[in-house]
Amino acid sequence: MKRQKSTLRGTCARFRLVGDNIDKNVKPRDMRINSQTSSLHYFHAYAVKDRISFKHLSADATMIFPQDIDFNVFYPSVEDNFQLVSNFETLVTRMFVQHIPGLQSLSAMANHHIEHQYSKNMALKSEVVPLGVLLKNENVLNDMVDILDELHKYVPRTRTMQTIDVCTGGGGTTAVDIHVNTFSHIPLGGDQLTVARIRGSQRVECNAENGDERLEGFFPVIEDWHTKMCFMELREVINRRNVISDVTKDLTACEEFMELVTTAHVLTAAMHVAGASNLTDLSSKILSKENPTAAATSLVQTLCRQMVTIEFIMDKSTCGSGDRVVEYAMETLSLGLLLLEFKDSIREGDGYRVLRCWKYFLLIFRATQHKNYCIEALNLLMQYYYILPQRYAEQMLWGRFVNSEGGPGQNISADLHMEHLNRLLKGTVTHLGANKTPQAIVRAGKALGVLKNIITVFDKLTGGWATSNHTTRSEAEDLMKVVTELSQNRVFSPQSGRKHRTFPSIECNKLIASINKKKLHLWMTKKVSQILKLCTLSR
């Protein structure tokens, strides 16, 4: 038996690994029977250094049992709802100043950065190291195991000597010294499919002889960018033909559309609360007050408290006006603001705000039957509150952002940065011409970090088009079109019996309030037991 109990200690995990598949079709110039289009499926990864040190926190693990889990920490609390609505007020204030004519003079009332305890750290430029391309396909289990074997060499570790008793002939024992690796565990992030494949590979290798072969140095973490949702209801009004039902085909168009629709609902709701006929009238009502700033602030607070319906409540009798059009508008406004809060949290690199959003996403994914993302939401919350030691939990939460340029409010999700690197790599591969061999692609992947710096410096020196500041067309006309449509249909003025033809049974706060808490509890009990059986770390 072991004389020395191994503990989860070691140096602080100072970086995060992020990976994703990279797919590209290579067409030959001269297509023949024996020279057809090649479909390449490889794996691309990078490392990003943590900007916050958590060395002072414990890295010791403790055993967690299903009966130790308090499910209430996974649900949005009263404090969560209060903080969420408070942040909504900040977001709505920004919309007022930006879009209501004449309120630009009140720009001082708009807080453009919701600061947190690590704001200075998250404003620092991230140190990113591309790890190159592995000629393996993550869709193939054996290839995924090989990918993780290759990445596992980056896991920090300390090698210690342990003495064990080995049985000998005749019933005796002899002491034998062995070397044991103690890992400083690091997060390995990716989208939902990548994270699921990482867990599957760890399950396959769970009976291997040592920690390296069991891939114990990783704990898989779901990233944020692939979690975004959008709304499509008003696409036809403003002729946004690039907004399609399959979000993955043009996520930018869907995200911009969602922001536009949410802003339009906010402005229309403000007109309704203030009794204004249009935005110019709304501006006049605010500016005519003795203290316009106080008037605008009061209007924002009233709007958010009356129109936002996103609480985790079970008594649906308290919700509903009998007007399904109003209830649909309130649902759209509330969920749109939630997604804008998620986006702003990522922009500021605020781990706690992101975690709060994931609590709401857990319920929304459950209500909308997005089973895989619902499980990942539960996994993320379990990792932070129970599974991971305190040091690793905080690193998981605050290391999920990348700031490529430096400065406040410049963070993006780690998996979005992975997409940027994939795009740069694909462009590089395209310019290889006839030399698109696996070896050339590997070399291009290894040179990506230097290549990115060269491109950035060259564009700055020559005034090239590829800069960090993108020029976009004004959406003012589109926004006014949607606001006019909403106000003409009086979507926030209750009229008994109204309903949308497409959504006849919509209710306010339907997604969250309609969840059966008993069934949710049973589902979580089952999933928590499964998660605890599969995890290799526990706090």
C-alpha positions as CSV (number, residue, x, y, z in Angstrom):
1,M,0.0,0.0,0.0
2,K,1.1,3.6,-0.4
3,R,2.9,5.1,2.6
4,Q,2.6,8.7,1.2
5,K,-0.8,10.0,0.2
6,S,-0.5,12.0,-3.0
7,T,-2.2,15.5,-2.9
8,L,-3.1,17.9,-5.6
9,R,-0.4,20.5,-5.2
10,G,2.2,22.1,-7.3
11,T,2.9,25.3,-9.1
12,C,0.1,27.6,-10.2
13,A,-1.4,26.7,-13.6
14,R,-0.4,29.9,-15.4
15,F,-2.0,29.4,-18.8
16,R,-4.9,28.0,-20.6
17,L,-5.0,25.8,-23.7
18,V,-7.8,26.3,-26.3
19,G,-8.3,24.1,-29.3
20,D,-10.7,23.5,-32.2
21,N,-10.9,21.6,-35.4
22,I,-9.9,23.3,-38.7
23,D,-11.5,22.1,-41.9
24,K,-10.6,23.1,-45.4
25,N,-11.3,21.8,-48.8
26,V,-8.3,21.9,-51.2
27,K,-9.2,21.8,-54.9
28,P,-6.5,20.8,-57.4
29,R,-6.0,23.1,-60.4
30,D,-6.3,20.2,-62.8
31,M,-9.0,17.8,-61.5
32,R,-8.6,14.2,-62.6
33,I,-9.9,10.8,-61.6
34,N,-6.9,10.4,-59.3
35,S,-6.8,14.1,-58.3
36,Q,-10.0,15.2,-56.6
37,T,-10.9,17.8,-54.0
38,S,-9.2,16.9,-50.7
39,S,-11.1,17.5,-47.5
40,L,-8.7,18.3,-44.7
41,H,-9.7,17.9,-41.0
42,Y,-7.0,18.9,-38.6
43,F,-6.7,20.3,-35.0
44,H,-5.5,23.7,-34.2
45,A,-4.6,24.9,-30.7
46,Y,-3.0,27.8,-28.8
47,A,-2.0,28.7,-25.2
48,V,-2.9,32.0,-23.5
49,K,-1.2,33.2,-20.3
50,D,-3.3,34.0,-17.3
51,R,-3.3,37.7,-16.5
52,I,-4.4,37.1,-12.9
53,S,-2.4,35.1,-10.4
54,F,-4.2,32.9,-7.9
55,K,-1.2,31.3,-6.2
56,H,-2.6,32.4,-2.8
57,L,-5.6,30.1,-3.2
58,S,-5.7,26.5,-2.3
59,A,-5.0,23.8,-5.0
60,D,-5.9,20.9,-2.7
61,A,-8.7,18.6,-3.7
62,T,-11.4,17.1,-1.5
63,M,-13.9,14.3,-2.3
64,I,-17.4,15.5,-3.3
65,F,-20.5,13.3,-3.1
66,P,-23.9,13.9,-4.7
67,Q,-25.5,14.5,-1.4
68,D,-23.1,17.4,-0.8
69,I,-24.5,19.4,-3.8
70,D,-26.9,22.2,-3.1
71,F,-28.7,22.8,-6.4
72,N,-29.8,26.3,-5.3
73,V,-26.4,27.7,-6.2
74,F,-27.0,26.7,-9.8
75,Y,-30.2,28.8,-10.0
76,P,-30.3,32.6,-10.3
77,S,-30.8,34.0,-6.8
78,V,-32.6,37.2,-5.7
79,E,-29.2,38.9,-5.6
80,D,-28.4,37.6,-9.1
81,N,-31.7,39.1,-10.4
82,F,-30.9,42.4,-8.7
83,Q,-27.4,42.7,-10.1
84,L,-28.6,41.6,-13.6
85,V,-31.3,44.3,-13.7
86,S,-28.8,46.8,-12.4
87,N,-26.5,46.0,-15.3
88,F,-29.5,46.1,-17.7
89,E,-30.0,49.7,-16.5
90,T,-26.4,50.5,-17.5
91,L,-26.9,49.0,-21.0
92,V,-30.3,50.8,-21.5
93,T,-28.7,54.1,-20.5
94,R,-26.0,53.6,-23.2
95,M,-28.8,53.1,-25.8
96,F,-30.6,56.2,-24.6
97,V,-27.5,58.4,-25.1
98,Q,-26.6,56.8,-28.4
99,H,-30.0,56.7,-30.1
100,I,-32.4,59.2,-28.7
101,P,-31.9,62.6,-30.4
102,G,-30.6,65.3,-28.2
103,L,-29.5,63.1,-25.3
104,Q,-25.9,63.0,-26.5
105,S,-25.4,66.0,-24.2
106,L,-26.1,63.7,-21.3
107,S,-23.3,61.2,-22.3
108,A,-21.7,61.7,-18.8
109,M,-24.5,59.6,-17.4
110,A,-23.6,56.6,-19.5
111,N,-21.2,54.2,-17.9
112,H,-19.3,52.7,-20.8
113,H,-17.3,50.2,-18.7
114,I,-18.8,48.2,-15.8
115,E,-15.7,47.8,-13.7
116,H,-14.9,44.8,-11.5
117,Q,-12.1,43.8,-9.1
118,Y,-9.8,42.7,-11.9
119,S,-10.5,45.4,-14.5
120,K,-6.9,46.6,-14.6
121,N,-5.6,43.0,-15.2
122,M,-8.2,42.3,-18.0
123,A,-7.1,45.6,-19.7
124,L,-3.7,44.1,-20.2
125,K,-2.7,42.7,-23.6
126,S,-2.9,38.9,-23.6
127,E,0.2,36.8,-24.3
128,V,-0.9,34.2,-26.9
129,V,1.3,31.4,-28.2
130,P,0.0,29.4,-31.2
131,L,0.8,25.7,-30.8
132,G,0.4,24.9,-34.4
133,V,-1.6,22.3,-36.3
134,L,-1.9,18.6,-35.4
135,L,-2.6,16.4,-38.4
136,K,-5.4,14.6,-36.6
137,N,-9.2,14.7,-36.8
138,E,-11.0,15.3,-33.6
139,N,-14.1,13.5,-34.9
140,V,-12.1,10.2,-34.8
141,L,-11.7,8.9,-31.2
142,N,-8.2,7.5,-31.7
143,D,-7.1,10.8,-33.3
144,M,-8.6,12.8,-30.4
145,V,-6.6,10.7,-27.9
146,D,-3.4,11.3,-29.9
147,I,-4.2,15.1,-29.9
148,L,-4.6,15.1,-26.2
149,D,-1.4,13.1,-25.7
150,E,0.5,15.7,-27.7
151,L,-1.1,18.6,-25.8
152,H,-0.5,16.9,-22.4
153,K,3.2,17.6,-22.6
154,Y,2.5,21.3,-21.9
155,V,0.9,20.5,-18.5
156,P,3.1,21.8,-15.7
157,R,4.2,19.1,-13.2
158,T,6.4,18.3,-10.3
159,R,8.2,14.9,-10.0
160,T,8.3,13.4,-6.6
161,M,9.6,10.2,-5.1
162,Q,7.1,7.9,-3.3
163,T,7.7,4.6,-1.5
164,I,5.3,1.8,-2.0
165,D,5.2,-1.8,-0.6
166,V,5.4,-4.5,-3.2
167,C,4.4,-8.1,-2.4
168,T,7.2,-10.7,-2.7
169,G,7.2,-14.4,-2.7
170,G,6.4,-16.1,0.6
171,G,3.9,-13.4,1.7
172,G,6.5,-10.7,2.4
173,T,6.8,-7.2,1.1
174,T,9.7,-5.0,0.0
175,A,9.9,-1.2,-0.3
176,V,10.3,0.2,-3.8
177,D,10.8,3.9,-4.7
178,I,8.9,5.2,-7.7
179,H,8.7,8.6,-9.4
180,V,5.2,10.2,-9.5
181,N,4.2,13.2,-11.5
182,T,2.0,15.7,-9.7
183,F,0.2,17.9,-12.2
184,S,-0.6,21.5,-12.0
185,H,-3.9,21.1,-13.8
186,I,-4.8,23.4,-16.7
187,P,-8.1,24.2,-18.4
188,L,-8.5,22.9,-22.0
189,G,-11.2,25.0,-23.6
190,G,-13.2,24.6,-26.7
191,D,-16.8,24.5,-28.1
192,Q,-19.4,22.1,-27.0
193,L,-18.4,19.3,-29.4
194,T,-14.6,19.6,-28.6
195,V,-15.2,19.6,-24.9
196,A,-17.5,16.5,-25.2
197,R,-14.8,14.7,-27.2
198,I,-12.1,15.6,-24.6
199,R,-14.2,14.0,-21.9
200,G,-14.8,11.0,-24.1
201,S,-11.1,10.5,-24.6
202,Q,-10.4,10.8,-20.9
203,R,-13.0,8.1,-20.3
204,V,-11.3,5.8,-22.8
205,E,-7.9,6.3,-21.1
206,C,-9.1,6.2,-17.5
207,N,-7.6,2.8,-16.8
208,A,-4.1,3.6,-18.2
209,E,-1.0,3.0,-16.1
210,N,0.0,6.6,-15.3
211,G,-1.4,10.1,-15.1
212,D,0.1,11.2,-18.4
213,E,-1.6,8.3,-20.2
214,R,-4.8,9.0,-18.3
215,L,-4.7,12.6,-19.5
216,E,-5.2,13.8,-15.9
217,G,-3.5,17.2,-16.4
218,F,-6.5,18.6,-18.2
219,F,-10.0,19.6,-17.1
220,P,-12.2,20.4,-20.1
221,V,-14.0,23.8,-20.1
222,I,-16.8,25.1,-22.3
223,E,-16.1,28.5,-23.9
224,D,-18.5,31.3,-24.5
225,W,-18.6,32.4,-28.1
226,H,-20.5,29.4,-29.4
227,T,-23.2,29.9,-26.8
228,K,-24.7,33.0,-28.3
229,M,-28.3,33.1,-29.5
230,C,-30.3,35.4,-31.7
231,F,-33.8,36.4,-32.6
232,M,-35.3,36.3,-36.1
233,E,-38.9,37.6,-35.8
234,L,-38.4,41.0,-37.5
235,R,-36.1,40.0,-40.3
236,E,-38.6,40.7,-43.1
237,V,-39.4,44.3,-41.9
238,I,-35.9,45.6,-42.6
239,N,-34.9,43.2,-45.3
240,R,-32.0,41.6,-43.4
241,R,-31.8,38.6,-45.8
242,N,-28.4,37.6,-44.4
243,V,-30.1,36.6,-41.1
244,I,-30.8,32.9,-41.5
245,S,-32.2,30.2,-39.3
246,D,-28.8,28.4,-39.2
247,V,-26.9,30.8,-36.9
248,T,-23.5,29.1,-37.6
249,K,-23.6,30.1,-41.2
250,D,-23.5,33.9,-40.4
251,L,-23.2,34.5,-36.7
252,T,-22.2,38.1,-37.1
253,A,-25.4,39.0,-39.0
254,C,-27.5,37.2,-36.5
255,E,-25.8,38.9,-33.6
256,E,-26.1,42.4,-35.2
257,F,-29.8,41.7,-35.9
258,M,-30.4,40.6,-32.3
259,E,-28.8,43.8,-31.0
260,L,-30.8,45.9,-33.4
261,V,-34.1,44.3,-32.4
262,T,-33.3,44.5,-28.7
263,T,-32.4,48.2,-29.0
264,A,-35.6,48.9,-30.9
265,H,-37.7,47.2,-28.2
266,V,-35.9,49.2,-25.5
267,L,-36.6,52.5,-27.3
268,T,-40.2,51.6,-28.0
269,A,-40.7,50.6,-24.4
270,A,-39.2,53.9,-23.2
271,M,-41.7,55.8,-25.5
272,H,-44.6,53.8,-24.0
273,V,-43.5,54.4,-20.3
274,A,-42.9,58.1,-20.9
275,G,-46.1,58.5,-23.0
276,A,-44.2,59.8,-26.0
277,S,-45.3,59.5,-29.6
278,N,-41.8,59.2,-31.1
279,L,-38.1,59.5,-30.2
280,T,-38.1,63.3,-30.7
281,D,-41.0,63.7,-28.4
282,L,-39.3,61.4,-25.9
283,S,-36.2,63.6,-26.0
284,S,-38.2,66.7,-25.5
285,K,-40.0,65.3,-22.4
286,I,-36.6,64.3,-20.9
287,L,-34.8,67.6,-21.7
288,S,-37.7,69.7,-20.6
289,K,-37.3,68.5,-17.0
290,E,-35.5,70.6,-14.4
291,N,-32.9,67.8,-14.1
292,P,-32.7,65.9,-17.4
293,T,-30.1,63.5,-16.1
294,A,-32.3,62.5,-13.1
295,A,-35.3,62.2,-15.4
296,A,-33.5,59.9,-17.8
297,T,-32.2,57.8,-15.0
298,S,-35.7,57.5,-13.5
299,L,-37.1,56.5,-16.9
300,V,-34.4,53.8,-17.3
301,Q,-35.1,52.3,-13.8
302,T,-38.9,52.3,-14.4
303,L,-38.5,50.6,-17.8
304,C,-36.2,47.9,-16.5
305,R,-38.4,47.2,-13.5
306,Q,-41.7,47.1,-15.4
307,M,-40.6,45.5,-18.7
308,V,-37.9,43.0,-17.7
309,T,-39.3,39.5,-16.9
310,I,-36.5,37.1,-16.5
311,E,-36.8,36.0,-12.9
312,F,-36.7,32.3,-11.9
313,I,-40.2,32.1,-10.6
314,M,-42.6,29.2,-10.4
315,D,-45.9,31.0,-9.9
316,K,-47.0,31.8,-13.4
317,S,-50.3,33.3,-12.1
318,T,-48.3,36.4,-11.2
319,C,-47.2,36.9,-14.8
320,G,-49.4,37.7,-17.8
321,S,-51.7,40.4,-19.1
322,G,-53.8,38.4,-21.5
323,D,-52.1,40.2,-24.4
324,R,-49.7,37.8,-26.1
325,V,-48.2,40.6,-28.2
326,V,-47.1,42.5,-25.1
327,E,-45.8,39.4,-23.5
328,Y,-43.8,38.4,-26.6
329,A,-42.3,42.0,-26.7
330,M,-41.3,41.7,-23.0
331,E,-39.8,38.3,-23.6
332,T,-37.8,39.6,-26.6
333,L,-36.6,42.6,-24.6
334,S,-35.6,40.6,-21.6
335,L,-33.7,37.9,-23.4
336,G,-32.1,40.4,-25.8
337,L,-30.8,42.3,-22.8
338,L,-29.5,39.1,-21.2
339,L,-27.5,38.3,-24.3
340,L,-26.2,41.9,-24.5
341,E,-25.2,41.5,-20.8
342,F,-23.4,38.3,-21.7
343,K,-21.5,40.1,-24.6
344,D,-20.6,43.1,-22.4
345,S,-19.4,40.8,-19.6
346,I,-17.0,39.1,-22.1
347,R,-15.9,42.5,-23.4
348,E,-15.0,43.6,-19.9
349,G,-13.5,40.2,-19.0
350,D,-15.8,39.9,-16.0
351,G,-15.8,36.2,-14.9
352,Y,-18.5,36.6,-12.3
353,R,-20.9,38.3,-14.7
354,V,-20.3,35.6,-17.2
355,L,-21.0,32.9,-14.5
356,R,-24.2,34.6,-13.6
357,C,-25.3,34.6,-17.3
358,W,-24.6,30.8,-17.4
359,K,-27.1,30.3,-14.5
360,Y,-29.8,31.8,-16.7
361,F,-28.5,29.9,-19.8
362,L,-28.9,26.6,-17.9
363,L,-32.6,27.3,-17.5
364,I,-33.1,28.6,-21.0
365,F,-31.3,25.7,-22.6
366,R,-33.3,23.3,-20.5
367,A,-36.6,25.0,-21.5
368,T,-35.6,25.1,-25.2
369,Q,-34.4,21.5,-25.3
370,H,-30.8,22.4,-26.1
371,K,-29.7,19.3,-24.2
372,N,-25.9,19.3,-24.9
373,Y,-25.5,23.0,-24.0
374,C,-27.7,22.5,-20.9
375,I,-25.4,19.7,-19.8
376,E,-22.3,21.9,-20.4
377,A,-23.9,24.8,-18.4
378,L,-24.4,22.4,-15.5
379,N,-20.8,21.1,-16.0
380,L,-19.4,24.7,-15.8
381,L,-21.3,25.5,-12.7
382,M,-20.4,22.2,-11.1
383,Q,-16.7,22.9,-11.9
384,Y,-16.7,26.3,-10.3
385,Y,-18.8,25.6,-7.2
386,Y,-17.8,22.0,-6.3
387,I,-15.4,20.0,-8.5
388,L,-12.4,22.2,-9.0
389,P,-10.1,23.3,-6.2
390,Q,-10.4,27.0,-5.5
391,R,-7.3,28.0,-7.4
392,Y,-8.3,26.2,-10.6
393,A,-11.9,27.3,-10.3
394,E,-10.9,31.0,-10.4
395,Q,-8.4,30.4,-13.2
396,M,-11.1,28.7,-15.2
397,L,-13.4,31.6,-14.7
398,W,-11.0,34.5,-15.3
399,G,-8.8,32.9,-18.0
400,R,-11.6,32.5,-20.6
401,F,-10.9,35.9,-22.2
402,V,-8.3,37.1,-24.7
403,N,-7.3,40.7,-25.2
404,S,-5.4,40.9,-28.4
405,E,-4.7,44.7,-28.5
406,G,-4.8,45.7,-24.8
407,G,-7.1,48.3,-23.3
408,P,-10.3,48.3,-21.3
409,G,-13.3,46.6,-22.9
410,Q,-11.3,44.9,-25.6
411,N,-11.7,41.2,-24.4
412,I,-13.2,38.5,-26.6
413,S,-14.0,34.9,-25.8
414,A,-11.1,32.4,-26.0
415,D,-12.9,30.3,-28.6
416,L,-13.6,33.4,-30.8
417,H,-9.8,34.1,-30.8
418,M,-9.4,30.5,-31.9
419,E,-11.7,31.2,-34.8
420,H,-9.6,34.3,-35.7
421,L,-6.4,32.1,-35.8
422,N,-8.2,29.5,-37.9
423,R,-9.2,32.2,-40.4
424,L,-5.6,33.5,-40.6
425,L,-4.3,30.0,-41.0
426,K,-6.8,29.2,-43.8
427,G,-5.8,32.4,-45.6
428,T,-2.1,31.4,-45.3
429,V,-2.8,27.9,-46.6
430,T,-4.7,29.3,-49.5
431,H,-1.7,31.3,-50.6
432,L,0.5,28.3,-50.5
433,G,-0.8,27.6,-54.0
434,A,0.1,24.1,-55.2
435,N,2.2,23.5,-52.1
436,K,-0.7,22.6,-49.8
437,T,1.0,19.6,-48.3
438,P,0.4,18.5,-44.7
439,Q,4.0,19.4,-43.8
440,A,3.6,22.9,-45.3
441,I,0.4,23.4,-43.2
442,V,2.2,22.3,-40.1
443,R,4.9,24.9,-40.8
444,A,2.3,27.6,-41.4
445,G,0.6,26.8,-38.1
446,K,3.9,27.0,-36.2
447,A,4.7,30.4,-37.8
448,L,1.3,31.9,-37.2
449,G,2.2,33.9,-34.1
450,V,5.1,35.6,-35.9
451,L,3.1,36.0,-39.1
452,K,0.3,37.7,-37.2
453,N,2.7,40.2,-35.6
454,I,4.3,40.9,-39.0
455,I,0.9,41.6,-40.6
456,T,-0.2,43.9,-37.7
457,V,3.0,45.9,-37.9
458,F,3.0,46.1,-41.7
459,D,-0.6,47.4,-41.7
460,K,0.2,50.0,-39.1
461,L,3.2,51.3,-41.0
462,T,1.5,51.4,-44.4
463,G,-2.0,52.4,-43.3
464,G,-3.3,49.1,-44.5
465,W,-7.0,48.2,-44.1
466,A,-6.5,45.4,-41.6
467,T,-6.7,47.2,-38.2
468,S,-8.4,46.4,-35.0
469,N,-11.0,49.2,-35.5
470,H,-13.7,48.1,-38.0
471,T,-15.8,50.6,-39.9
472,T,-19.4,49.7,-40.1
473,R,-22.4,51.4,-41.9
474,S,-24.8,53.2,-39.7
475,E,-27.9,51.2,-38.7
476,A,-29.9,54.3,-37.8
477,E,-32.3,53.9,-40.7
478,D,-32.9,50.2,-39.9
479,L,-33.4,51.0,-36.3
480,M,-36.0,53.7,-37.0
481,K,-37.8,51.3,-39.3
482,V,-38.2,48.7,-36.5
483,V,-39.1,51.3,-33.9
484,T,-41.8,52.7,-36.2
485,E,-43.1,49.2,-36.8
486,L,-43.2,48.3,-33.1
487,S,-44.8,51.7,-32.0
488,Q,-47.4,51.6,-34.7
489,N,-48.5,48.1,-33.5
490,R,-48.4,49.3,-29.9
491,V,-46.6,46.2,-28.8
492,F,-46.3,47.5,-25.2
493,S,-49.9,48.7,-24.8
494,P,-52.0,45.8,-23.4
495,Q,-55.1,44.9,-25.5
496,S,-56.9,41.8,-24.3
497,G,-57.0,38.9,-26.7
498,R,-54.2,39.9,-29.0
499,K,-51.7,37.3,-30.1
500,H,-49.1,36.8,-32.8
501,R,-50.0,34.4,-35.6
502,T,-46.6,32.7,-35.4
503,F,-46.5,32.7,-31.5
504,P,-50.1,32.4,-30.4
505,S,-49.4,30.9,-27.0
506,I,-46.3,33.0,-25.9
507,E,-46.3,34.1,-22.3
508,C,-44.1,36.6,-20.5
509,N,-41.1,35.0,-18.8
510,K,-42.3,31.8,-20.4
511,L,-38.9,30.2,-21.0
512,I,-37.8,30.4,-17.3
513,A,-41.1,30.5,-15.4
514,S,-42.5,27.5,-17.3
515,I,-39.8,25.2,-16.1
516,N,-41.0,22.3,-13.9
517,K,-38.7,22.6,-10.9
518,K,-39.4,19.1,-9.7
519,K,-38.4,17.6,-13.1
520,L,-35.4,19.9,-13.3
521,H,-34.3,18.7,-9.8
522,L,-34.6,15.1,-10.9
523,W,-32.6,15.7,-14.1
524,M,-29.9,17.6,-12.2
525,T,-29.7,14.8,-9.6
526,K,-29.0,12.3,-12.4
527,K,-26.5,14.5,-14.3
528,V,-24.6,15.5,-11.1
529,S,-24.0,11.9,-10.3
530,Q,-22.7,11.2,-13.8
531,I,-20.5,14.3,-13.7
532,L,-18.9,13.3,-10.4
533,K,-18.2,9.8,-11.6
534,L,-16.4,11.1,-14.6
535,C,-14.4,14.0,-13.1
536,T,-10.8,13.5,-12.2
537,L,-10.6,16.5,-9.9
538,S,-12.6,17.6,-6.9
539,R,-12.2,20.4,-4.5
